[in-house]
Amino acid sequence: MAKQEYSNYQKKVIQNYYQHKDTIILTRLQELVTDLYLAETPAKTKKLWQQVEKALDKMKLKPAIKSRVIEKQSVEILAKNLNEWLKV
């Protein structure tokens, strides 16, 4: 398969995505915190925590922080850590 050539516009979009990837992930985590607070069923909560885990995998975090958030599955701990990450 031939290597695909991107237009200048497409290259800029791709470059901007990777340049702001951390911001995109943090925004997604903010949305997930809100959804977790509003989750009404255990099944919905479980699904949201799986999404949180995937988002945390994409971030450059210490494994201890990630495992603590996932093990506790506490929205308060996640929100507190997220608030600290946003300050950096």
TORNU-318913 format. One record per residue (C-alpha): residue number from 1; residue in one letter; x, z, y. Coordinates in nm, 3 decimals. Each point is the difference from the previous one (the first is absolute). Example, Ala and Ser with C-alpha at 12.3 -4.5 7.8 and 13.67 -1.06 7.14 Angstrom:
# residues 2
+------+------+---------+---------+---------+
: lovo : sedo :       u :       w :       v :
+------+------+---------+---------+---------+
:    1 :    a :   1.230 :   0.780 :  -0.450 :
:    2 :    s :   0.137 :  -0.066 :   0.344 :
+------+------+---------+---------+---------+
//
This chain:
# residues 88
+------+------+---------+---------+---------+
: lovo : sedo :       u :       w :       v :
+------+------+---------+---------+---------+
:    1 :    m :   0.000 :   0.000 :   0.000 :
:    2 :    a :   0.137 :  -0.096 :   0.340 :
:    3 :    k :   0.083 :   0.264 :   0.258 :
:    4 :    q :  -0.278 :   0.022 :   0.254 :
:    5 :    e :   0.086 :  -0.061 :   0.363 :
:    6 :    y :  -0.178 :   0.214 :   0.255 :
:    7 :    s :  -0.087 :  -0.108 :   0.351 :
:    8 :    n :   0.155 :   0.192 :   0.290 :
:    9 :    y :  -0.332 :   0.178 :   0.055 :
:   10 :    q :  -0.020 :   0.106 :  -0.366 :
:   11 :    k :   0.360 :   0.123 :   0.008 :
:   12 :    k :  -0.079 :   0.211 :   0.306 :
:   13 :    v :  -0.311 :   0.150 :  -0.166 :
:   14 :    i :   0.200 :   0.089 :  -0.311 :
:   15 :    q :   0.282 :   0.145 :   0.208 :
:   16 :    n :  -0.243 :   0.213 :   0.204 :
:   17 :    y :  -0.168 :   0.128 :  -0.316 :
:   18 :    y :   0.326 :   0.128 :  -0.144 :
:   19 :    q :   0.114 :   0.130 :   0.337 :
:   20 :    h :  -0.316 :   0.214 :   0.030 :
:   21 :    k :  -0.052 :   0.080 :  -0.368 :
:   22 :    d :   0.049 :   0.376 :   0.049 :
:   23 :    t :  -0.262 :   0.006 :   0.274 :
:   24 :    i :  -0.242 :  -0.193 :  -0.221 :
:   25 :    i :   0.050 :   0.247 :  -0.286 :
:   26 :    l :  -0.043 :   0.303 :   0.227 :
:   27 :    t :  -0.321 :  -0.147 :   0.139 :
:   28 :    r :  -0.126 :  -0.054 :  -0.354 :
:   29 :    l :   0.081 :   0.361 :  -0.088 :
:   30 :    q :  -0.193 :   0.118 :   0.307 :
:   31 :    e :  -0.301 :  -0.196 :  -0.120 :
:   32 :    l :   0.036 :   0.148 :  -0.349 :
:   33 :    v :   0.011 :   0.356 :   0.139 :
:   34 :    t :  -0.329 :  -0.065 :   0.177 :
:   35 :    d :  -0.152 :  -0.152 :  -0.313 :
:   36 :    l :   0.115 :   0.298 :  -0.209 :
:   37 :    y :  -0.167 :   0.245 :   0.237 :
:   38 :    l :  -0.321 :  -0.200 :  -0.026 :
:   39 :    a :   0.013 :  -0.069 :  -0.376 :
:   40 :    e :  -0.314 :   0.123 :  -0.171 :
:   41 :    t :   0.077 :  -0.047 :  -0.369 :
:   42 :    p :   0.297 :   0.099 :  -0.217 :
:   43 :    a :   0.032 :  -0.362 :  -0.117 :
:   44 :    k :   0.034 :  -0.123 :   0.359 :
:   45 :    t :   0.253 :   0.273 :   0.075 :
:   46 :    k :   0.207 :  -0.093 :  -0.306 :
:   47 :    k :   0.003 :  -0.366 :   0.102 :
:   48 :    l :   0.106 :   0.088 :   0.354 :
:   49 :    w :   0.286 :   0.218 :  -0.124 :
:   50 :    q :   0.122 :  -0.292 :  -0.210 :
:   51 :    q :   0.006 :  -0.210 :   0.317 :
:   52 :    v :   0.189 :   0.278 :   0.180 :
:   53 :    e :   0.258 :   0.001 :  -0.278 :
:   54 :    k :   0.048 :  -0.377 :   0.029 :
:   55 :    a :   0.041 :   0.027 :   0.378 :
:   56 :    l :   0.253 :   0.282 :  -0.038 :
:   57 :    d :   0.195 :  -0.212 :  -0.249 :
:   58 :    k :   0.045 :  -0.260 :   0.272 :
:   59 :    m :   0.146 :   0.255 :   0.242 :
:   60 :    k :   0.359 :   0.116 :  -0.004 :
:   61 :    l :  -0.067 :   0.365 :  -0.081 :
:   62 :    k :   0.187 :   0.265 :  -0.188 :
:   63 :    p :  -0.144 :   0.020 :  -0.353 :
:   64 :    a :  -0.063 :   0.373 :   0.044 :
:   65 :    i :  -0.232 :  -0.058 :   0.296 :
:   66 :    k :  -0.192 :  -0.274 :  -0.176 :
:   67 :    s :  -0.038 :   0.199 :  -0.322 :
:   68 :    r :  -0.117 :   0.310 :   0.191 :
:   69 :    v :  -0.271 :  -0.194 :   0.182 :
:   70 :    i :  -0.118 :  -0.172 :  -0.319 :
:   71 :    e :   0.013 :   0.312 :  -0.219 :
:   72 :    k :  -0.192 :   0.221 :   0.243 :
:   73 :    q :  -0.246 :  -0.274 :   0.097 :
:   74 :    s :  -0.073 :   0.196 :   0.314 :
:   75 :    v :  -0.130 :  -0.200 :   0.292 :
:   76 :    e :   0.133 :   0.267 :   0.236 :
:   77 :    i :   0.356 :  -0.036 :  -0.133 :
:   78 :    l :  -0.022 :  -0.378 :   0.022 :
:   79 :    a :  -0.137 :   0.016 :   0.355 :
:   80 :    k :   0.271 :   0.247 :   0.108 :
:   81 :    n :   0.278 :  -0.218 :  -0.143 :
:   82 :    l :  -0.156 :  -0.311 :   0.149 :
:   83 :    n :  -0.009 :   0.166 :   0.341 :
:   84 :    e :   0.373 :   0.079 :  -0.031 :
:   85 :    w :   0.081 :  -0.358 :  -0.107 :
:   86 :    l :  -0.188 :  -0.139 :   0.298 :
:   87 :    k :   0.211 :   0.208 :   0.239 :
:   88 :    v :   0.324 :  -0.154 :  -0.126 :
+------+------+---------+---------+---------+
//
